[in-house]
Amino acid sequence: MSDNELSKHIQDTAVDLSILLSCEYDERKLSALKENIATKNSQLKDMQESLLEVRDTIDESAALSRSGFLETSEKLETLYQKIDNLEQFVNMVKDTVDEVTSRVNETQASLQPNALGKVFGRLRVNELKPQLTQDSIFKTNDYLDSTQRSAIVEEFSALLNKFLRKHGLVPSFCQGVAVSGGVDSMAICYLLSQYFGERLHAFTIDHQLRTESTVEAHSVGAVLKRLNIKHDILKIDWKEHGYSEGIPKSQHLETLARKARYSLLGKACHQNQCNTVYFGHHLGDLKETTIFRFARASGIDGLAGISPLTRFPFTDSIPALDLLVARPLLDIPKSRLIDTCKYYGIEWFEDPSNEDLTYQRNLIRHLLKNVDERAKKAREASTHSPLEAFTDIPLKNFAAHMRQHREYVHSQDTMKELAKFDSKNGVCTFTVKNDWLDSTPLATRILSTLIHHVGSKEHPPRLEQILALRQDIANFTHGSTRKSIALGGTLIVSPKDGTSTWTISRQPPKRSELPQLENELSWDTSNLWDNRIFVTLHGNSSHSPLKLFIRPLKNSDREQIRSNVDFERKMKGWFKLVPEPSRFTIPSVTDSQGSLIAIPTLGINLAPELVRFTVTHRNAKAFSSISGV
């Protein structure tokens, strides 16, 4: 099938689908509708056969290119672009057909005359009809003009349906959305409100870092109120975070603000029973992040860019451990979100700090904008620009390929075979075998993942640090003096004689960190200790709650439990598992006089008649899916 024939075939299919989905139907026409669906499936098979033909052409050209690469490389690039766009379109049509088939089957028994059009309202694709020419199919996905691209509520509903199915998400009664006031967050907030209705709850953070922040947050609230969207403003109180002057003055201000922001957002989502919070990150953000991490020499995790679905970061309460962050717009350019807000008359607010080029991310955004403009001019002049590699489609595909590599590594059973994780104390042991250590990609992924989870840092160590660690492990020989390597907030310790089991534990805290690890505990709520371990106190109703305090385990604590054989056995087991430097990185609970009450992660409780403990490591769930817990 030639390009022209294939283009016409796809155009006819899309036109038929647009008619199929935008018309009203009654029961008498239902059988004809199902026949049309069967025809679409047949046409899809023809298209897929055509894809195979194109792939064969690419393979032939690739073989020829060995002797004349410069002459054929441009043809190869064009063919690869064609097949990428064609596959994307075929998949879109197939998803639409599958959705229609599912809806027909679900509603066939109870369908009333003229109701089918309403059932299919969110799947309407008639916007595609006028623009499906050969050029638009094989060159770019921007085949809608500005006005048509604005009307995307229906398209977004289909996109979100696909996103939820792909990730197996079942929305709870409440769905959260983070709204900063920028065009991306305002656009996704409006689109989600059209999908979830009253189940959507928007949250805006008043970060208190600029005098205008409170006014801006209330301005966002006024817009959302006109749109009938539930909205709360979450105000950061920096004094609660230990900054007596009200505003932190630190070179790590962005990280501090992000942690405080996520802390408030996680608590608000829990209070409103949201199981997912949506963010408006778009294709531009994905590109910026990929380039930003490329500049830092990141590994696969970093180069994969922004993940569409992740666990909630900076969890400081147990309920937030189950909260998910969803980003369904990573394939959508920012221009479409701007058009959406304009079309629906939604006001948005620009953050002036986004223009400050002293921030690396802003500088990357500015440079990518110039790259896009120059590459576009080159395309219009029918010339090839080397900057094309940094435009939307190549960078998006690159990040997607990195995500595939990452998912493949995580899908392997290697991690479960070699790693064991103590889900209460946060200690990991792993066995060194040549089958994974000799593979640099696999070894770096395994070591990075284990250290990241044990250390509970925001980001895993840099790639060059992991590569150096791998080399240290490879160079270690049995009989050598045991060595300790500090990395990513952890201490990696070599095996004892005659074993091949390494240990990863929390790096012993510095003297300056100790005051942060000594705090009074709250009752009947989760207390996050050392950013790793949740300790919850449950009181005996017949006794008044004591004032209890938490601090790192001390050597003197062992003296207070020696008389109890069971407790001494548990302590010996802990000392045997963990190398000496890290033995005192678990919490002890004392009364106001400093007397030992419990070592909760070891199951040691000297006052069970007064208090009970529940202990959970913040990364226990993540480790249970990848290790032999």
Secondary structure, DSSP 8 states (H G I E B T S, - for coil): --HHHHHHHHHHHHHHHHHHHHS---GGGHHHHHHHHHHHHHHHHHHHHHHHHHHHHHHHHHHHHTT-HHHHHHHHHHHHHHHHHHHHHHHHHHHHHHHHHHHHHHHTTT--TT-HHHHTGGG--GGGGGG--HHHHHH-S--S-HHHHH--HHHHHHHHHHHHHHTT----SEEEEE--SSHHHHHHHHHHHHHHGGGEEEEEEE--SSTTHHHHHHHHHHHHHHTT-EEEEEE--GGGGT-TTSS---TTHHHHHHHHHHHHHHHHHHHTTEEEEE----HHHHHHHHHHHHHTT--HHHHT-S-SEEE-SS--SGGGGG-EEE-TTTTS-HHHHHHHHHHTT------GGGG-TTSHHHHHHHHHHHHHHHHHHHHHTT---GGGGGSHHHHHHHHHHHHHHHHHHHHSSHHHHHEEEETTTTEEEEE--HHHHT-HHHHHHHHHHHHHHHHT-SS---HHHHHHHHHHHHH--TTS---EEEETTEEEE---TT--EEEEEE----GGGGGGG-EE--BTSEEEETTTEEEEEEE-TTS-----EEEE--HHHHHTTTT-HHHHHHHHHHHHHS-GGGTT-SEEEE-TT--EEEEGGGTEES-TTTEEEEEEETTHHHHHTTS--
